[in-house]
Amino acid sequence: MSPHDSSFFHLHLISDSTGETLITVARAASAQYNSASPVEHVYPAVRTNKQLDRVLTEIEEAPGVVLYTLLDQALITRLEDKCRELGLPCLSILGPVLRLFQAYLGAESTYRVGAQHILNAEYFKRIDALNYTMMHDDGQHIDELEEADVVLLGVSRTSKTPTSIYLANRGVKTANVPLVLGVPVPPQLESIQHPLVVGLFATPERIVQIRENRLLGLKRRLDNDQYVDRQAVAEEIAFSRRLCARHNWPLIDVTRRSIEETAAAIMALLTERRRMRVEA
């Protein structure tokens, strides 16, 4: 049977570092194909011929697509020769980008394995952002909101926490504050100056669905619970939207957005806000 007739295919990912870059690119590409799912074979820290021997054996045993981020030319030659012998597609993910940079900059790459993981200022900035974000989740330490880069608002189940953590991984100090109908908004939030404040909301139907699933997972009763009453949820959302409109805080509808898409929208708002402040 042809591999194109199967519902899955083997995907070999070979890196001389952690493999994170390779995995991200490969998954982004494979997500575009609903008819076939990849069976991932990940080989990180491949830096010697002996390590590559094991990889080549597995590729021969489970033929499929081969992607790599190797920088050692001798290893690359061996890998590509083997794939050519087996008639398998083989592609360097970094190669085209490095060639583009070289053509534009007029300089050769230094070919440093794992260069993006060096413990530099950017790395420690991300760690600092993660520490801050974890300490300021769900309205904790409200007196320290001014230290944030971004403050996320929203009713329960609008993905505030996972979005905050995703942003923190990008070096953005993020706090999040839950909004509850009938509970006064913290005065520190009303007078906030430095951070970008963003409201997250979704349709009542979506919020109810998520909350019901959560309660079922916790094995709690759903009867007569305002938490999952559609009208009550609609009032909560309306309250949060009015609050943001009153303060001119941007709103993002997360009903059909992934965490990554929501975070990208927030990053765009943050970039624009910083640009405007520089120009002012």
GUDO-263615 format. One record per residue: residue in three letters; x, y, z of N, C-alpha, C in turn. Coordinates in steps of 0.001 Angstrom, whole numbers, plus 524288, in hexadecimal, padded with zeros to 5 digits. Example, Ala and Ser with C-alpha at 12.3 -4.5 7.8 and 13.67 -1.06 7.14 Angstrom:
ala833867E9C681E788300C7EE6C81E78833907F31C81E78
ser832327F73681BA8835667FBDC81BE4832648001E81EBE
END
This chain:
met8034F7FB4D8000080000800008000080371804E280000
ser80216808A07FCD4804FF80D827FC898047681081801A3
pro808928135080376808208166A8083A8040581AA4807BF
his802C281C2A802EC7FEDD82047802227F94F81E478030F
asp7F8AE818FC8033D7F387816BD804237F281815DA809EA
ser7F676816CD80D327F5F6815BE812C47F40381A8E815AF
ser7F1F9819B181A5F7F01481E0981D977F46A8204A820F6
phe7F91781E188209B7FD81820308238D8027281FDF8203D
phe8066D822BA821E280B848225D81F5180FC48233B82363
his814498210F82278818AC821AE8260B81B62826E0824EF
leu81C9B829A88292E81F2182EC4828CB823F982EB382C3E
his8288782EC3829CD82D7982E8482CA882FB08340182D4F
leu8309A835888322C8325F83AD083377837B083A6583621
ile83BBB83C3E833868411683B77835528439E840BA83672
ser845868416183B3F847CA8466183CDB84CE08457E83FCB
asp850758493E83F548553D848F584273854AC84BFD84790
ser84FED84E1C8487B84ED4850DE84D5E849FE84E6B84FE3
thr846878519285203841FC84F78854CD83DB684D7785131
gly83D9584F7984C658398484DDB848B48348F8511584903
glu834688550184C7782FA18581484D2C82E1B85AFB8482D
thr831F285D5E845A9830DA86040840CD82E8F85C9C83CB9
leu830F98582883C1E82F5B8545383835829DD8524E8393E
ile828C58510483E24823A084EF783F9681F5F852FC83E86
thr8206D857E483FDF81C9185C0A83F0E81B4085CB283949
val81F4885CE08360181E7185D8B8305D81B99858CF82E1E
ala81D4F8542582F9A81AF684F5F82D828153684EF082EFD
arg813F38503C833C480E7884FD58357C80B11853FA832E8
ala80D4E858918321780A5585CA982F618090B85AF0829D5
ala80CB68584C8274480BD78567B821EA8080D851E6821C3
ser808D384E118252880583849628250C7FFE984A96826A0
ala7FF2184ED28299B7F9D28504782B337F66C851E182699
gln7F8E385315822357F5F4854B081D927F39F8500B81AA1
tyr7F4EC84B5581C597F31A846A4819997EFB98435681D3A
asn7EAAA8436081C2E7E6FE8408881F827E6B683ABA81E2C
ser7E854839488197D7E7A1833EC817B27EBD383034819AE
ala7F01C8324581BB47F45182EE381D977F6DD831448226B
ser7F80182DF0826307FA6F82FBB82B0F8000C82DD582B5A
pro803A28312B82D338091882F8A82D8880A2982C1C83249
val80D548282C8319380F8982532835EA8150882759836A6
glu815C382A6E83AB981AA482D4583B6781EFD829D183DA2
his8238182A2C83B3282844827C483D3782C1982C4183E12
val82CF682DB2842ED830298324D84421835868309584619
tyr8398E832C9843C583EF08316F84531841E28366F8469B
pro841F1837FF84B94844D383CB584D1184A9A83B8284E03
ala84DCA83F8B84E128535D83F4084F688565983B4484C25
val8555483B228470C85836837AC8438385D0F83AA2841A5
arg8619183925843CA8665C83C20842A986AF8838B384111
thr86A42833868411686E828300183FA586C9982C0983BA1
asn87044829888390686EE2825838353686C2A820E9837C6
lys86DCF81F9683C8286B5481B3D83F458659A81C758406B
gln86481821428421485F12822CB8431F85BEA822CD83E16
leu85E538246E839DA85B9782489834DD85A9081F07832D5
asp85E0381B588340F85D32815EB83262857E3813E683435
arg856A6814EE83925851988132283B4B84D13815AD8386A
val84DB081AAA8372B8499581D8183461848AF81B1D82EF9
leu84CEC81A1E82C2984C7B817F9826E3849ED81296826F1
thr84B1680F8E82AF7848AE80A5E82B76842CB80AD582C25
glu8412780E7A82F6A83B8480F2B83066838BC8115782B98
ile83B59814BD828B983906816D5823E8838338126981FFF
glu83BFE80EE181FB083B9080A7C81C108372B806CA81DA6
glu836718061E822C683257802A0824BF82CE68050482447
ala82C8880A308248B8276F80CD982435827E6811708206E
pro828038106781B60828CD814968178382491818C8817DB
gly8262A81D9D816EE82274821F68170C825208270D815B4
val822D882B5A81759825058308D81671829658318681A60
val82DB0833C48188B8322E834DD81BEC8334283ABC81BEC
leu8331983D0B82083834648429682126838D28430882512
tyr83C49846CD8244B840B384735827F18426984CDD828B7
thr8452A84DA482D0E847A9852AD82E3084D56851C782FBD
leu84FEA84E3982D068557784D3B82DE9858C68518B82B68
leu85D538528682DC6860E28567182BA48661085411829E2
asp8676084F6E82BD186C3784CCE82A4E86BA384AA3824C2
gln86ED184C958212386E3384B2781BA086F128455581AAD
ala872A3842E381D98873A083D4E81CE186EC483A1D81E4C
leu86C2A83B928228E86765838D6824288630B839CA82033
ile862A683E8D81E5C85EA283FE681A8085F5D83C9781589
thr8643283C22813CA865428392480F07863A88337180FB0
arg864F983122814228638882BB28152785D9982B0181537
leu85AF982E96817E18554C82E3F81851852B982EC5812F3
glu8545D832AB80FF7851FA8338C80ADA8532E82F218070A
asp857E482D01807558593C82896803F3855CC823DC80524
lys854EB822D880A2D851AE81E6480BB584C1181F23809DF
cys84A03823E480A75844A1824F4808CA8442582485802DB
arg8483282632800188482A825C37FA618482C820017F8C7
glu84B2A81CEB7FB9584B6B817497FA8E84624814AE7FB79
leu8434F816747FF8383E388142C800D6839BB816B77FDD8
gly83AE181AE57FAF0836CD81DA47F80C8331B820AD7FB88
leu83540822DA7FFD383201825AD8039A832F382B8C8034F
pro82EE982EBC8042882FA08346C80444832AD836078091D
cys836618398280869839C883B2580CB683AC88410280C26
leu839DA843E98105183A3A849A080FE883C9784C0A814CA
ser8402A84FBA814038423A852E18184A83E7F8576381955
ile83CA8857DC81E1B8391885C1B81F7883BF38615281FDE
leu840BC86135821E1843B3866108228384698867B281D93
gly847D4863EF81A2984B078650E8159284934869A981250
pro8445A869B6810788429186E1780D38842C58735C8100A
val8419C8734C81524841B287828818298475087A1A818C4
leu84AEC87680819EF850698780581A7F8529887A338155D
arg85115877D281101852F2879BA80BEA850CA87F2980ABB
leu84BD88800080C328497A8852580B7484C558894480EAE
phe84D6988808813A68503F88BA28170B855AE88CC3814D6
gln8583D8889F8130985D868893F810F485D8C88CD380C2D
ala859B488C16808BE8596688F4E804078586B8950280566
tyr8553B895F180961853E489B4E80AC98583689DEB80DF9
leu85A6B89AF2811B885E5289D318153D863D589D01812FE
gly864A08999780F1E869CE8992480CCC86DC5896D68107C
ala86BF7893828141486F8089124817E786DF588B78818C9
glu871E18883D819E5870EE882B981AF686EC28820D8207C
ser86B7C87E008212A8699687CA28265D86E0C87A6E8299D
thr86DC487B2182ECA871BC878E683244870968733883388
tyr86BEB8714B8321A86A6A86BD6832E786B2286A128388F
arg868B086CCF83C1B868E486B5D841A88642E86804842F3
val865288632D84490860E885FA2845FD85E18861B184ACC
gly858D4861F984A81855B6863B184EFC856928695585076
ala8582886C8984CAE8596A8720484DEA854C4874E585046
gln84FF58734F84EB584B5B87612850B384A43874E98566A
his84D088710D858B384C1086F9685E1D85036871A5861DC
ile853BA8750785FE9857C087747863448552687A75867A2
leu8574C87A2786C5F8550887CE6870DF85662882AB87092
asn853678857B86D648545A88B1186CC28502988E3786F97
ala8503B8934F86ED284C79896B187183846DD8955B8700F
glu8460E893D986B25840C6892758696683EB488DB886C58
tyr84216889EC86D4D8408B885398703683EC5886AD875B7
phe841EC889D4878628408F88B4187DC083BC088ECE87DF1
lys83ADF891AA879BD8361C894D1879748314B8914987964
arg8319988CF88767C82D368894A8764882C54886BE87B9C
ile8308D8854687E398300B882E18836282D88886B288735
asp82F3688B908870382D0088F9C88A6F827318905988946
ala825DD8905B8843882062890FC882B381D1A88C638849D
leu81F2A887A88843381C52883058860C81B738833788BEA
asn81F7B884BF88ED081EEE885288948081AB88891B895F3
tyr81AE788D9C89360816FC891A9894778118288FB389329
thr810F888D4788EA680BD988B8888CCE8097C8877189068
met80CA0883B38923080AA387FAD895B980903881FC89AF5
met80BD28860789CA880A93888898A1AC805D388C108A14E
his8045188D9089C81800078914889BE07FB9388EF8898A5
asp7FAD6889F3899567F68D88738896BA7F18C887CF899DF
asp7ED35888638971B7E8038885A8998D7E75B88C8589DC7
gly7E97C8912D89CBE7E89A895948A0497EC05895B78A517
gln7F02D892878A5387F3A9892988A9C07F737897628A9A2
his7F8AC899348AE427FC5389D9E8AEE87FAB48A23A8AB7E
ile7F5EC8A3D18AC2A7F39B8A7E38A8EA7F6718AD1C8A963
asp7F9278ADEC8ADD37FBEF8B2DD8AEA1800A38B3798AB12
glu802328AF3B8A872806D58AF678A527805918AF6489F4F
leu800C68B0C689DF77FF2B8B0B68987D802458B47989518
glu803F88B8CE89755806D88BCB18943F80BFC8BA8D8921C
glu80DED8B65B89470812D88B418892A3812178B0BC88DBD
ala80D398AF9288C5880C1F8AC2C887E080CD28AF14882B7
asp80DCF8AC1387E9E80D9E8AE2B879508080D8ADEC8773A
val805548A9A6878B07FFF68A8BF876EA7FCB58A6D387B82
val7F7E98A8BD87BD07F41F8A6C087F987EF5B8A4DD87C8E
leu7EE0289FE387D4D7E98389D9687AA47E4D689D6287E4F
leu7E05189EE987C3E7DB6B89ED087F347D79389B3287C83
gly7D4058991087F907CFF4895E887D2B7CD1A892B388139
val7C87A890EC87FD27C58B88D83883527C8118881B88345
ser7C642884C4886A77C86787F84887067C80187C91881DC
arg7CC2C879C9880777CC7E8766A87BD17CD408797E876BF
thr7D00B87DD8876FF7D15E880A98722C7D73088010870DC
ser7D9A087BF8872E77DF1187A93871987E30587E9387380
lys7E1E488117877E07E5898850F879CF7EABF882AD87B77
thr7EA9187E7E87E817EF6D87C39880867F2DE879EB87C3D
pro7F0DD87682878CC7F4628746F874BB7F6818789B87116
thr7F35887CA18700C7F53E880E386CBC7F98F883E386F8A
ser7F8E5884B28749F7FCE688768877BD8020D884708779D
ile801CA87F50878418068B87C25878518092487C27872F5
tyr805F887BEF86EDF8082587C208698980B0688143868AF
leu808AB8859286A5580B3488AAE869C38103188AF986D01
ala8100C888C7871AF814B2888CE8750E81932885FC8726F
asn817FA881D086F9D81C0587EF886CC481E638823E8686A
arg81BD18867F8670E81DED88A2F863348207688ED8865E7
gly8211688E7586B16823A98929D86DFB8201B8970486F9E
val81AF48963786F628172789A47870B8814FB8994287630
lys8162289CC1879D2813FD89C4387F1780E1289CFF87EDB
thr80B28899038805F805828991D87FAC802B3897AA884B3
ala7FF3989B0E8865C7FBC6899E088AC27F64A8990C88898
asn7F3108961D88B5F7ED9C895AC889AF7E9FB8963588E56
val7E5A2898C988D517E1E589A0C891737DC828980F88FE1
pro7DA1B894B1893177D4DF892C8891C97D0C1896F6892D5
leu7CCE28973088F7A7C88689AC9890357C3BF897A1891CE
val7C15789930896197BCC38966A898287B85789A50898CD
leu7B3EC899358966B7AF6A89CB4896BE7ADC489D6489C6C
gly7AD448A24D89E0A7AB9D8A3628A3647B0228A4288A725
val7B4E38A2E98A55E7B9878A3A88A8A67BC6B8A8828A6BC
pro7BD6C8AC4A8AA307BFFE8B12B8A8837C53F8B0248A5ED
val7C6598B3208A1E67CB658B2BE89F417CF8C8B51C8A2D0
pro7D41A8B2A78A3657D83A8B4CF8A6BE7D99E8BA5E8A52B
pro7D9FD8BDE98A8E57DB458C3588A7907E0918C3DF8A4E2
gln7E4348C04D8A60B7E9578C06F8A3837E8D18BFBF89D9B
leu7E4DB8BCD089C0A7E3FA8BBE98967B7E1BB8C0BB893DD
glu7DE438C352896917DBB58C7F8894677DF998CC6689369
ser7E3C78CC8F896837E7808D0EA8960D7EC9B8CF5A8936A
ile7ECB78CAEB890ED7F1888C8D688EAE7F3928CC6088A54
gln7F8D08CCE4889FA7FB318D07B886367FEDF8CDC68825F
his802A58CAD68846F806CC8C8A888115805198C41A87D9F
pro8029E8C01387FB8801988BB6D87C7C7FD708BC4D87849
leu7FDC48B90C874437F98C8B8A88706F7F55E8B520872CF
val7F0AB8B7248734B7EC568B40D875767E8FA8B222870F1
val7E8008AD10870D57E4FE8AAA886C997E0A88A74F86EE7
gly7DBF08A80986CE17D78C8A4D386E907D6C98A02B86AF1
leu7D5FD89B9386D267D4DF896DC86A1B7CF2E8954786AFD
phe7CC8489404866C27C7198924B8674F7C5E988E308632B
ala7C19688B75863F87BFCA8878E8602F7B9D9887A486039
thr7B76D884D285CAA7B1BA8849E85C927AFC9881BE8616A
pro7AB1988301863417A8F588032867C97A8BF87A51866E3
glu7A769878B8862267A70487320860F67AC4087065861C1
arg7B06A872EE85FF77B595870998607C7B73E8704C86639
ile7B64B8747F869217B7BD8748D86EAB7B4C087056871A3
val7AFB186FEB8709D7AC7F86BF8873417AE828668087207
gln7AFC98659386D1D7B1C78606E86B907B6C785F0986E81
ile7BA63862B686ED57BF56861B78718A7BE68860D687759
arg7BB0586411879A07B9F78638E87F3A7B73E85E658807A
glu7B39B85CCF87D2F7B0F6857CE87E107B4D58534E87DDE
asn7B8538537887A167BC4B84F58879B37BFCD84F4687E7E
arg7C10C853E2880787C45A8542E8851E7C18D851EE889D9
leu7BC938535688A887B9A48515D88F007B8ED84B7388EB4
leu7B8068498C889F77B77E843DE889537BC978412288ABA
gly7C0EE84394889347C6038415888A857C6F8841428905E
leu7C4D584532893087C55384573898C17C1018427789B85
lys7BD668402E8986C7B8F883D2089A747B5878405E89E08
arg7B47A8453489C5A7B0F38489989F507ABBB848E589C88
arg7A79E849E989F877A25A84A5689D547A1D284F33899F7
leu79E7784EC8895E579D938532A8926079855855CD8935C
asp794F2853578966A78F9D8554A8971C78F8E85AA0899CC
asn78C9985E408978178BA486369899CA790BA8663889B4F
asp794A1865898983D799AA867F68995179A5286CC0895D8
gln79AB7871688983C79B588763B895417A04A87626891F9
tyr7A3FB87301893AA7A902872A4890F07A85C870D988B4C
val7A45586DA988A577A37986BA08851179E1C86D39882E5
asp79BB0871208855C796B98732288350797DE876FF87EF0
arg795A38761D87A537970287940875D6795F187F08876AE
gln791778804A878E97901F885C7879B7793D78885E87D94
ala7952C88587881B2798D08879F8859679E3A888728832A
val79FD8884C387FF37A4E98853A87D637A4EC889DC8799B
ala7A09388A94876CC7A02688EFE8732E7A0A48942E8761B
glu79E6C8946D87ABB79ED38993087DE57A46D89A1587FB5
glu7A726895D8881177ACAA896478829F7AFE78989987E2E
ile7AF1589680879837B2198983D874FF7B0DB89DE7873AF
ala7ABE789F49873FF7AA578A4B1872F47ACE38A865876DA
phe7AD258A6C287BBB7AFB08A9E087FD37B5728AAC287E8A
ser7B8258A68F87CEE7BDBE8A70C87BBB7BEA28AA8C87705
arg7BB348AA3D873287BBCC8AD7A86E807BAAD8B33386FAD
arg7B6E58B432873087B5C78B9A4874867BA648BC058776C
leu7BCC48B8EB87AE47C1418BACD87DE67C5BB8BC5187A40
cys7C6E08B900876807CB228BA1A872D57C9E68BECF86F5C
ala7C5078BF2F86DB97C3788C39C86A737C3F68C8BC86D7A
arg7C29D8C89C872837C2E18CD58875B07C87C8CF568762F
his7CC318CBB38765C7D1B08CD38876FC7D4A78CD3D871CE
asn7D1DD8CC2B86D907D4558CBEE868687D88D8C7BA8681E
trp7D7AB8C36386AE37DB358BEEA86AA87D9A28BB7986616
pro7DD508B9BB862EA7DBF38B66485E707D99E8B13186027
leu7D63F8AF1785CE07D3A38AA1B85DDD7D5128A6338599D
ile7D5BA8A15785B227D6D589D2A857657D2E6898C685830
asp7D04189757853FC7CC9489300854187CFA088DE585380
val7CF9A88AA3857897D2AF885CF857717CF608810685617
thr7CA87881EE854567C6F387D97853467C9598798B84FAA
arg7CB9687B4E84B637CDC7877AF847847D3AC8785F846DE
arg7D62687AAD84AB47DBCA87B8C84A667DEBB8778884DB3
ser7E320875D984BB77E6A8872AE84ED97E99F8764D85289
ile7EC37874038566A7EF698771985A057F38A87A19856F7
glu7F5F48777F853237FA11879FB850087F7FB87EB084D07
glu7F34187E3184AD67F0FA88283847DC7EF978871884B6A
thr7ED89885E1850067EC4B88A09853C77F14588CDF8556B
ala7F557889D78569F7FA4D88C33858457FCA588F84853E8
ala7FC3288DB884F0F7FE45890BC84AA17FB6D895F884A21
ala7F654895F384AF07F34B89ACD84AB17F4E989E8984F07
ile7F5E789C64853A47F79A89FA68580D7FD078A1DF85708
met8008889EAE854EC805CF8A088853B2805A18A4F484FB5
ala802108A48284BEC8017F8A8A5848067FFA78ADB784A98
leu7FBF48AD4484E347FA108B1E28510E7FE728B44985454
leu801928B0E4856C7805DA8B2C085A1780A038B587856D8
thr80B3D8B3528525C80F1F8B5B684EE380D4A8BB1284D01
glu8085C8BB6284B79806338C05C849A7806268C46A84E00
arg804CC8C2A4852BF804AA8C6408573080A1A8C85E8585F
arg80E048C5088583B813588C6C085941815418CA7485507
arg813D08C95B8501E815598CCC084BCB813168D23984C88
met80E1F8D26984DFC80B848D77A84EB280DF78DA858532D
arg80F9D8D7CC8574A812058DA7985BC1817508DCB885A43
val81A338D9E3856E081F508DBCC8552781EA58E0B1851D6
glu81A9A8E0A284E83819AD8E50684B018176A8E9C584DCA
ala814D08E8D485241812368ED2E85510816308F0FB8575F
END
